[in-house]
Amino acid sequence: MTAPSITLTRLDVQRLERLIDSLDDSLPGVIALQTELDRADTLVGHEDVPADVVTMNSTVHCREESSGKDYHLTLVYPKDANADEGRISILAPVGSALLGLKVGQHIDWPAPGGKTLKLTLLEVESQPANGGEFRE
């Protein structure tokens, strides 16, 4: 499957590039994140990002298509990650895959055991960029 087009905020890109610079660039999560940043087709100011686009610290509702299971996840920086609370690191495969998606888009992401899962973004429940909250 071809990866869908994504929109990123300039502020997220700046902060994520700083994160990448602070880490070992051979780590799989860092490589995947850099790939996502490189393929962004639209960069916007944080005040101009559409409300249905996933930015850092967004809380989203998504569905894994094969199981029909719904997830409510918040995309966070590694220091704030807590899988038990649904706070997913941007360096996790599903984290970097969600960044920049728009409601209705699908992504494929690798799961443990070599399986590929299809995730559909159903809703951006909250988006700090849209609400003026720009915490790192």
C-alpha positions in Angstrom: 0.0 0.0 0.0 1.2 3.5 -0.8 1.5 5.7 2.2 -1.1 8.5 2.3 -0.1 12.1 2.0 0.5 13.8 5.3 0.4 17.4 6.7 2.8 18.5 9.4 3.2 21.7 11.4 6.5 23.5 11.1 6.7 23.5 14.9 6.3 19.7 15.2 8.9 19.2 12.5 11.3 21.6 14.2 10.9 19.8 17.6 11.0 16.3 16.1 14.2 17.1 14.1 15.7 18.3 17.4 14.6 15.0 19.0 16.2 13.0 16.1 19.4 14.9 16.4 19.6 13.9 20.1 19.3 10.2 19.4 21.2 7.4 17.7 20.1 7.8 14.1 20.4 4.1 13.4 17.6 3.2 15.8 14.5 1.8 13.9 12.1 4.3 15.5 14.4 7.2 14.5 14.7 6.0 11.0 10.9 5.6 10.6 10.2 9.0 12.1 12.8 10.7 9.7 11.1 8.9 6.8 7.7 10.3 7.8 9.2 13.8 8.2 10.8 13.6 4.8 7.6 12.5 3.0 5.4 15.2 4.3 3.8 16.9 1.4 2.4 19.9 3.2 3.9 22.0 6.0 1.7 24.5 7.8 1.9 26.9 10.8 0.5 25.5 14.0 -2.3 28.1 13.8 -3.3 26.8 10.3 -3.4 23.1 10.8 -6.8 21.6 10.0 -8.6 20.2 13.0 -8.8 16.7 11.5 -5.0 16.2 11.1 -2.9 14.4 13.7 -0.2 16.6 15.3 2.0 15.9 18.3 0.0 15.5 21.5 -3.2 14.9 19.6 -5.7 12.3 21.0 -7.2 10.2 18.2 -9.8 7.5 17.7 -8.7 4.8 15.3 -9.7 1.3 14.3 -7.6 -1.7 13.5 -9.5 -3.1 10.4 -8.9 -6.8 10.7 -10.1 -7.1 14.3 -12.5 -4.2 14.3 -10.9 -3.1 17.6 -11.1 0.6 18.4 -8.2 2.5 20.1 -8.0 6.0 21.7 -4.4 7.0 21.6 -2.4 10.2 22.3 0.7 10.8 20.3 3.5 12.0 22.6 7.2 12.5 22.9 9.2 9.5 24.2 9.5 10.9 27.7 5.7 11.0 28.1 4.9 7.6 26.6 2.8 5.2 28.7 1.1 2.4 26.7 -1.2 1.5 29.6 -2.6 5.0 29.4 -2.8 5.0 25.5 0.1 7.5 25.3 2.1 6.3 22.3 5.6 7.5 21.6 6.3 9.2 18.3 9.2 6.7 18.0 6.8 3.6 18.1 5.9 2.3 14.7 2.2 3.3 15.1 3.2 6.7 16.5 5.3 7.8 13.5 2.6 6.3 11.2 -0.2 8.4 12.7 1.7 11.7 12.5 0.2 14.0 9.9 -2.7 11.7 9.0 -6.1 13.1 8.2 -9.4 11.6 9.4 -10.5 8.9 7.0 -7.0 7.9 5.9 -5.6 4.4 6.4 -2.1 3.3 7.3 -0.4 0.0 7.4 2.1 -0.6 10.2 4.2 -3.6 11.2 3.1 -5.5 14.2 5.1 -8.0 16.2 5.6 -11.3 14.5 5.9 -9.8 11.0 2.1 -9.2 10.6 1.0 -5.9 9.0 -2.0 -4.2 10.5 -4.3 -1.7 8.8 -5.4 1.3 10.9 -8.1 3.8 10.0 -8.2 7.2 11.6 -11.8 7.8 12.6 -11.5 11.1 14.6 -9.0 13.6 16.0 -10.6 13.9 19.5 -8.3 16.7 20.5 -5.5 18.5 18.9 -3.3 20.8 21.0 -2.0 22.7 17.9 -5.6 23.7 17.1 -6.4 24.7 20.7 -3.2 26.8 21.1 -1.5 24.3 23.5 2.1 23.7 22.2 3.8 21.7 24.9 6.7 19.5 24.1 
